């Protein structure tokens, strides 16, 4: 009897397995040399782009926060400025109102003074005119009573004496 190995088909299988391992190793080396580097570079570029995008997003968020804070500060400042402008306008309006009232009072007072002065002048003029008329009247009456003509100086003296007599 001849000895037949139980694993007779195993020899072919081991050779095939070794062959597959060698081919797989060569294929693995080829993939590593030709494909792994570009894939790795592509993945690294992608990773760097994601990191850059995240950094850019964080930077943009910070800028947006800074702009929002600046806008809020500007809004607050403009509100304060508007309040200040309103208060200045109110105080200016009050000052102007007081000035207008005081000018109106001064003008009214000046008008009253002018009216008093005009009234006093009118009274003085009326008294002068009345004296002259009384003097003329007196002279006329005196001429008729005495039937003589008096000089103008004599007439004036008589009128002045008559007026003095009225004031006493």
C-alpha positions as CSV (number, residue, x, y, z in Angstrom):
1,X,0.0,0.0,0.0
2,X,1.2,3.2,-0.9
3,X,1.1,6.1,1.4
4,X,-1.0,8.9,0.2
5,X,-1.0,12.0,2.1
6,X,-4.2,13.0,3.5
7,X,-3.4,16.5,2.5
8,X,-2.5,15.8,-1.1
9,X,-4.7,18.6,-2.3
10,X,-3.3,20.8,0.4
11,X,0.0,21.1,-1.4
12,X,-1.7,22.8,-4.3
13,X,-3.7,24.9,-1.9
14,X,-0.5,26.1,-0.1
15,X,1.2,27.0,-3.3
16,X,-1.9,28.9,-4.5
17,X,-2.0,30.6,-1.1
18,X,1.6,31.6,-1.4
19,X,1.0,32.8,-4.9
20,X,-2.0,34.8,-3.8
21,X,0.0,36.3,-0.9
22,X,2.9,37.3,-3.3
23,X,0.5,38.8,-5.8
24,X,-1.5,40.6,-3.0
25,X,1.8,42.0,-1.6
26,X,2.8,43.3,-5.0
27,X,-0.6,44.7,-5.5
28,X,-0.5,46.3,-2.1
29,X,2.9,47.8,-2.8
30,X,1.6,49.1,-6.2
31,X,-1.5,50.6,-4.6
32,X,0.7,52.1,-1.8
33,X,3.1,53.6,-4.3
34,X,0.6,54.9,-7.0
35,X,-2.8,55.4,-5.2
36,X,-2.1,55.7,-1.5
37,X,0.0,58.9,-1.8
38,X,-2.5,60.9,-3.9
39,X,-5.4,59.6,-1.8
40,X,-3.6,60.6,1.4
41,X,-2.7,64.0,-0.1
42,X,-6.3,64.5,-1.1
43,X,-7.5,63.5,2.4
44,X,-5.0,65.9,4.0
45,X,-6.1,68.7,1.7
46,X,-9.7,68.0,2.6
47,X,-8.8,67.9,6.3
48,X,-6.9,71.2,6.0
49,X,-9.8,72.8,4.1
50,X,-12.3,71.7,6.8
51,X,-10.0,73.2,9.4
52,X,-9.6,76.4,7.4
53,X,-13.4,76.6,6.9
54,X,-13.9,76.1,10.7
55,X,-11.3,78.7,11.5
56,X,-12.9,81.1,8.9
57,X,-16.4,80.5,10.4
58,X,-15.1,81.2,13.9
59,X,-13.3,84.3,12.7
60,X,-16.5,85.4,10.8
61,X,-18.6,84.8,14.0
62,X,-16.1,86.9,16.0
63,X,-16.3,89.7,13.5
64,X,-20.1,89.5,13.5
65,X,-20.1,89.7,17.3
66,X,-17.7,92.7,17.2
67,X,-19.9,94.4,14.5
68,X,-23.0,93.7,16.5
69,X,-21.4,95.2,19.6
70,X,-20.2,98.2,17.6
71,X,-23.7,98.7,16.2
72,X,-25.2,98.4,19.6
73,X,-22.7,100.9,21.0
74,X,-23.4,103.3,18.1
75,X,-27.2,102.9,18.6
76,X,-26.8,103.7,22.3
77,X,-24.5,106.6,21.5
78,X,-27.0,108.0,18.9
79,X,-29.8,107.7,21.5
80,X,-27.7,109.6,24.0
81,X,-26.9,112.2,21.4
82,X,-30.6,112.5,20.4
83,X,-31.5,113.0,24.0
84,X,-28.8,115.6,24.4
85,X,-29.9,117.4,21.2
86,X,-33.5,117.4,22.5
87,X,-32.5,118.8,25.9
88,X,-30.4,121.5,24.3
89,X,-33.3,122.4,21.9
90,X,-35.7,122.6,24.9
91,X,-33.4,124.8,26.9
92,X,-32.8,127.0,23.8
93,X,-36.5,127.2,23.2
94,X,-37.0,128.2,26.9
95,X,-34.3,130.8,26.7
96,X,-35.7,132.2,23.4
97,X,-39.2,132.3,24.9
98,X,-38.0,134.2,28.0
99,X,-36.0,136.5,25.7
100,X,-39.0,137.2,23.6
101,X,-41.2,137.8,26.6
102,X,-38.6,140.2,28.2
103,X,-38.3,142.0,24.8
104,X,-42.0,142.3,24.6
105,X,-42.2,143.7,28.1
106,X,-39.4,146.2,27.4
107,X,-41.2,147.2,24.2
108,X,-44.5,147.6,26.0
109,X,-42.8,149.7,28.6
110,X,-41.2,151.8,26.0
111,X,-44.5,152.3,24.3
112,X,-46.1,153.3,27.6
113,X,-43.3,155.8,28.2
114,X,-43.7,157.2,24.7
115,X,-47.4,157.5,25.3
116,X,-46.9,159.3,28.6
117,X,-44.4,161.6,27.0
118,X,-46.8,162.2,24.0
119,X,-49.6,162.8,26.4
120,X,-47.5,165.3,28.4
121,X,-46.5,167.0,25.2
122,X,-50.1,167.2,24.0
123,X,-51.1,168.6,27.4
124,X,-48.3,171.2,27.2
125,X,-49.3,172.1,23.6
126,X,-53.0,172.3,24.6
127,X,-52.2,174.6,27.5
128,X,-50.0,176.8,25.3
129,X,-52.7,176.9,22.7
130,X,-55.3,177.6,25.3
131,X,-53.2,180.4,26.7
132,X,-52.8,181.9,23.3
133,X,-56.5,181.7,22.6
134,X,-57.3,183.1,26.1
135,X,-54.8,185.9,25.4
136,X,-56.4,186.7,22.1
137,X,-59.8,186.5,23.6
138,X,-58.8,188.6,26.5
139,X,-57.3,191.2,24.2
140,X,-60.5,191.3,22.1
141,X,-62.7,191.7,25.2
142,X,-60.4,194.2,26.7
143,X,-60.4,196.3,23.5
144,X,-64.1,196.3,23.4
145,X,-64.3,197.1,27.1
146,X,-61.7,199.8,27.1
147,X,-62.1,200.7,23.5
148,X,-58.5,201.3,23.0
149,X,-55.8,199.3,21.2
150,X,-53.1,197.7,23.3
151,X,-49.7,196.8,22.0
152,X,-48.8,193.2,21.7
153,X,-46.4,193.3,24.6
154,X,-49.1,194.9,26.8
155,X,-51.6,192.2,25.7
156,X,-49.1,189.4,26.6
157,X,-48.5,190.9,30.0
158,X,-52.2,191.1,30.7
159,X,-52.7,187.5,29.6
160,X,-49.9,186.2,31.7
161,X,-51.3,188.1,34.7
162,X,-54.7,186.6,34.0
163,X,-53.3,183.0,33.7
164,X,-51.4,183.5,37.0
165,X,-54.6,184.5,38.6
166,X,-56.3,181.3,37.3
167,X,-53.5,179.1,38.7
168,X,-53.8,180.7,42.2
